[in-house]
């Protein structure tokens, strides 16, 4: 047993959480019976709170960005990264920092990949190493458009074994045309030695390729931004392909962080806005594609290219958000506030989760007003942007 004087002398250590378990129990039992010590304990605990805040031991994810910005203010980069490639540079760096200290067994942690296949939710389970292999394989589409080596090597040929990947801009049906993201991923996973799935070698290959891609676009002139990158059944200009890869890198980094129980935040607001803008710009073409596939009703009117047509006002709230006007009847029609027949408001993070296929379109917590069919078309089109 501890007497009153001993317990009173332990109050300072108790406030600093420096007592043993036995001492802590004795002090706290005493505080229920001694008003003077209880009052003193509260004063000491408040004083300790003023000494330092309870901060996380993890580094601020924005530390790298702030350090680089401070350096560039003093000495601008001789060869700056293009603005449209900056989100990819930032997101690959953030994921690389997450992977750097990952334990060997964490590379084999199961990761659930989720997407929307046009009609419903789909998923695939792999490992952390498998996710990095997926990013490496699909980033290879952009790498080869820049003249860099394909990480798949000869496995990037067509399934029948004929042809080799053509240059940028080749049609998806051309002999030797590049495989799409799913086929490339499956081919890469088939090549990997299962015994190597737990090693960080995949990280080094992926990191080297990301660095080479950023260096390549930084050393080329502005004309390269418009080079087409063929994804198999569709193509994106290089500037948009870099944003697409930044978005997927962020979403898969969150998948990995969830699998290893590690906190992971969103991109900086300026980069997040660029990613939201890419998704919004792809919605008209995706709506039209769903109609051709019989997954959405036909347009109510035919709006010629360049002419006004029915419009949906998409409002993305919060950091990185903004306002977009989506043509509903034709991808080539003009959209304007005056022709809006519906309004959808979504939080920025939820819109990105919807576009990644992590939130079913029917469950999206959207503020909705106006034409219900138009709203449904846009929400389902947003989810259909996702893929493995």
ChimeraX attribute file (.defattr): number of C-alpha atoms within 10 A of each C-alpha:
attribute: neighborCount
match mode: 1-to-1
recipient: residues
	/A:1	7
	/A:2	11
	/A:3	9
	/A:4	13
	/A:5	8
	/A:6	11
	/A:7	20
	/A:8	20
	/A:9	12
	/A:10	18
	/A:11	25
	/A:12	18
	/A:13	14
	/A:14	21
	/A:15	19
	/A:16	13
	/A:17	13
	/A:18	13
	/A:19	16
	/A:20	11
	/A:21	10
	/A:22	8
	/A:23	18
	/A:24	19
	/A:25	12
	/A:26	16
	/A:27	24
	/A:28	16
	/A:29	11
	/A:30	18
	/A:31	18
	/A:32	10
	/A:33	10
	/A:34	12
	/A:35	11
	/A:36	10
	/A:37	20
	/A:38	18
	/A:39	11
	/A:40	14
	/A:41	21
	/A:42	13
	/A:43	13
	/A:44	17
	/A:45	16
	/A:46	11
	/A:47	13
	/A:48	15
	/A:49	12
	/A:50	8
	/A:51	8
	/A:52	8
	/A:53	8
	/A:54	7
	/A:55	6
	/A:56	7
	/A:57	6
	/A:58	7
	/A:59	8
	/A:60	10
	/A:61	17
	/A:62	13
	/A:63	10
	/A:64	14
	/A:65	13
	/A:66	12
	/A:67	10
	/A:68	11
	/A:69	13
	/A:70	12
	/A:71	12
	/A:72	13
	/A:73	9
	/A:74	8
	/A:75	9
	/A:76	11
	/A:77	11
	/A:78	7
	/A:79	10
	/A:80	13
	/A:81	16
	/A:82	18
	/A:83	13
	/A:84	18
	/A:85	23
	/A:86	17
	/A:87	26
	/A:88	25
	/A:89	21
	/A:90	20
	/A:91	23
	/A:92	21
	/A:93	18
	/A:94	20
	/A:95	21
	/A:96	16
	/A:97	12
	/A:98	17
	/A:99	21
	/A:100	11
	/A:101	10
	/A:102	13
	/A:103	13
	/A:104	12
	/A:105	10
	/A:106	18
	/A:107	25
	/A:108	17
	/A:109	17
	/A:110	18
	/A:111	22
	/A:112	17
	/A:113	20
	/A:114	20
	/A:115	24
	/A:116	26
	/A:117	16
	/A:118	20
	/A:119	12
	/A:120	13
	/A:121	15
	/A:122	15
	/A:123	15
	/A:124	10
	/A:125	12
	/A:126	16
	/A:127	20
	/A:128	32
	/A:129	26
	/A:130	24
	/A:131	26
	/A:132	25
	/A:133	24
	/A:134	25
	/A:135	20
	/A:136	26
	/A:137	27
	/A:138	24
	/A:139	25
	/A:140	24
	/A:141	27
	/A:142	25
	/A:143	22
	/A:144	19
	/A:145	22
	/A:146	20
	/A:147	12
	/A:148	15
	/A:149	14
	/A:150	21
	/A:151	22
	/A:152	18
	/A:153	11
	/A:154	12
	/A:155	17
	/A:156	25
	/A:157	21
	/A:158	17
	/A:159	12
	/A:160	7
	/A:161	11
	/A:162	11
	/A:163	16
	/A:164	16
	/A:165	22
	/A:166	18
	/A:167	17
	/A:168	20
	/A:169	15
	/A:170	18
	/A:171	18
	/A:172	18
	/A:173	10
	/A:174	12
	/A:175	15
	/A:176	21
	/A:177	24
	/A:178	29
	/A:179	23
	/A:180	18
	/A:181	21
	/A:182	16
	/A:183	17
	/A:184	25
	/A:185	22
	/A:186	13
	/A:187	19
	/A:188	21
	/A:189	20
	/A:190	11
	/A:191	11
	/A:192	13
	/A:193	8
	/A:194	10
	/A:195	7
	/A:196	13
	/A:197	19
	/A:198	19
	/A:199	16
	/A:200	19
	/A:201	14
	/A:202	22
	/A:203	21
	/A:204	14
	/A:205	14
	/A:206	22
	/A:207	18
	/A:208	11
	/A:209	20
	/A:210	22
	/A:211	13
	/A:212	16
	/A:213	24
	/A:214	18
	/A:215	15
	/A:216	17
	/A:217	19
	/A:218	16
	/A:219	12
	/A:220	13
	/A:221	10
	/A:222	10
	/A:223	8
	/A:224	15
	/A:225	18
	/A:226	13
	/A:227	17
	/A:228	21
	/A:229	26
	/A:230	26
	/A:231	21
	/A:232	20
	/A:233	13
	/A:234	11
	/A:235	18
	/A:236	17
	/A:237	17
	/A:238	24
	/A:239	19
	/A:240	21
	/A:241	26
	/A:242	25
	/A:243	25
	/A:244	18
	/A:245	21
	/A:246	24
	/A:247	26
	/A:248	22
	/A:249	24
	/A:250	22
	/A:251	19
	/A:252	22
	/A:253	24
	/A:254	19
	/A:255	20
	/A:256	28
	/A:257	19
	/A:258	14
	/A:259	16
	/A:260	17
	/A:261	10
	/A:262	10
	/A:263	10
	/A:264	17
	/A:265	12
	/A:266	15
	/A:267	21
	/A:268	16
	/A:269	14
	/A:270	12
	/A:271	23
	/A:272	22
	/A:273	18
	/A:274	19
	/A:275	25
	/A:276	22
	/A:277	18
	/A:278	16
	/A:279	23
	/A:280	22
	/A:281	14
	/A:282	15
	/A:283	25
	/A:284	23
	/A:285	16
	/A:286	21
	/A:287	28
	/A:288	22
	/A:289	16
	/A:290	19
	/A:291	15
	/A:292	12
	/A:293	10
	/A:294	10
	/A:295	16
	/A:296	18
	/A:297	15
	/A:298	14
	/A:299	15
	/A:300	9
	/A:301	11
	/A:302	13
	/A:303	19
	/A:304	14
	/A:305	13
	/A:306	12
	/A:307	11
	/A:308	18
	/A:309	26
	/A:310	26
	/A:311	24
	/A:312	26
	/A:313	22
	/A:314	21
	/A:315	20
	/A:316	25
	/A:317	16
	/A:318	13
	/A:319	16
	/A:320	20
	/A:321	22
	/A:322	14
	/A:323	13
	/A:324	19
	/A:325	21
	/A:326	26
	/A:327	26
	/A:328	30
	/A:329	25
	/A:330	24
	/A:331	23
	/A:332	17
	/A:333	21
	/A:334	21
	/A:335	24
	/A:336	17
	/A:337	15
	/A:338	10
	/A:339	16
	/A:340	20
	/A:341	18
	/A:342	19
	/A:343	21
	/A:344	19
	/A:345	17
	/A:346	20
	/A:347	19
	/A:348	21
	/A:349	18
	/A:350	17
	/A:351	28
	/A:352	23
	/A:353	19
	/A:354	27
	/A:355	28
	/A:356	25
	/A:357	28
	/A:358	21
	/A:359	20
	/A:360	21
	/A:361	24
	/A:362	11
	/A:363	9
	/A:364	17
	/A:365	14
	/A:366	19
	/A:367	11
	/A:368	15
	/A:369	14
	/A:370	13
	/A:371	13
	/A:372	12
	/A:373	11
	/A:374	21
	/A:375	22
	/A:376	16
	/A:377	22
	/A:378	23
	/A:379	22
	/A:380	27
	/A:381	29
	/A:382	28
	/A:383	31
	/A:384	26
	/A:385	20
	/A:386	20
	/A:387	19
	/A:388	17
